[in-house]
Amino acid sequence: MHDYFAFAAHNWPLVVALAIVGVLIMADELHRRVRGAAELEPSMAVSLINRGATVIDCRKSEDHAAGHITGSRHIPLAELAQRSPELKRKKNKPILAVTGNPRESTQAVNTLRKAGFESVFVIKGGIAAWVKQHLPLEK
């Protein structure tokens, strides 16, 4: 045990750096848990969709019209709280919320959680990440 203290005393900058990295990792994980949504890579989102997840496109109408995930249901973020009862049969199934940016993702997830949906996911990087991986969009 004495060796650990001697090492720490001689290499205090490394010990401090390790502590800072540990705190940053914990803060990032806490932030993800508070946000409430698991972020999925687009490839994992495809797998979830293939297993029956409901895709809700919460982007603006013009963005949705420019291209959306095949089979997605368009409910703009501004209408999500009022229209969430339309999805009541899907409460026990995963929901994949598609938004334009991370702030909107957080809002969509919070709205769906308040409406009683438990399994809510978002695409990491949003629709831009979907397109970047050359996944299909429907117009």
N, C-alpha and C positions, 0 to 999 in steps of 0.2 A: 504494500500500500504506500509505503514511503517513496517508492520509485515513481508512482503516479504524481505525487506532489512535487517531487524534484523535477520531473519532466515538465509539469505545468508551470513551475517557477522559471525554468530556463527557456521555455517556449511559450510564454504568455501571449504573444501576438497570434500564434496559431490557435490557442485555446479560445481567445476572444473571437477570432474569425469563425471558429466552429460554433460557438454559442450564437453568434449573429445569424449564421446560416440556418441553424436549428430554429431560431425564433421566426425567421422569414418563412421557412417551410410550414411551420405551425400556423402562422398568420394566413398564408395562402389557403391552406386546408380549411381553416375556420371560415374564411371569406366564402369559399365554395359551398360550405354547408349552410351558411346563413342565406346565401342567394337562393338555395332551395332547389336548384335544378341540376341534374347531372348533364354534363355536356358530352355529346357523342361525336366522334369523328364521323364524317359523312358515310364511310363504309359501314360503320356500326349502325348508323341510322337506317341504311338500306336493309340491314338484317332485321332490325326492329319492325320496319314497315312490312317486310315479307312475313313476319310472324303475327301480323294483324294490328299493328299500332295505327291509331288515327292521327293523320297529319292535319294540323290546323295552321293555315297560312295567315298570319296576323299583320301582314304588310299592307300598305296602302293599295287601293284598287288599281292604280296605274302600274305599280310594281308587280302586282299579281298578274295583270294582263300581259305584261312584258315577258313573263315566263314563271311557271310555278311547278312544283313537284307533282307528278302525275298522281291523280287520286286525292289530292289535298282538298280540304274544305276551306274556303275563304271566309274568314271572320275577321274584319279589321280590328286592330287593338282597341280602338275607341268604342267598339260595339261588343267586345268580348264579355264583359261583365253581364250585360243585358241578355246576350244570346247564349251564354253558357248552359242554360237549361235545355237547349236544343241537343246538347251532348250527354244528357243524363244517362242514357243507355250505355255510354262508353266509360262510366266512372271506374269500372274495375279493370279497364284495359289501359295500356300505355298510350300516352298522348305525346306527340312530337310537335312542339310549337316552333314555327318558322317565322323569324322576324328579320328586320333590316339591320339591327345593331344590338350590342350587348345590353344597353339600357332598356330597350324594348323587350328583350328576352326576359329580363328580370321582372318587368311589369306583367308580361304575359303569364309567366310562371306563378307570380304572386296572385294574380286574378284567378287562375285556374285552381290553385291550391285553396283559395278562399271559397271557391265554388264546390270544393269537396273532392277534387281529383288528386289522387295520391301519386301516381307514376307519371310525372311530367318531365320531359327531356327537351333539350334544345340542341341544335347542330352547332358544334364548335366552329366558329368562323362564319356562321350564318349561311345564307344562300350563296354568298361569294365563294365559300369553301366548297360547296356542292358543285358549283360551276367549274371551279378550278380542278376538281377531280374528274371532270368530263362526264358527270352524271346527267341524265336526261332531264330536260324541262319541257313542259307542255305549254303551248300558247293557245 
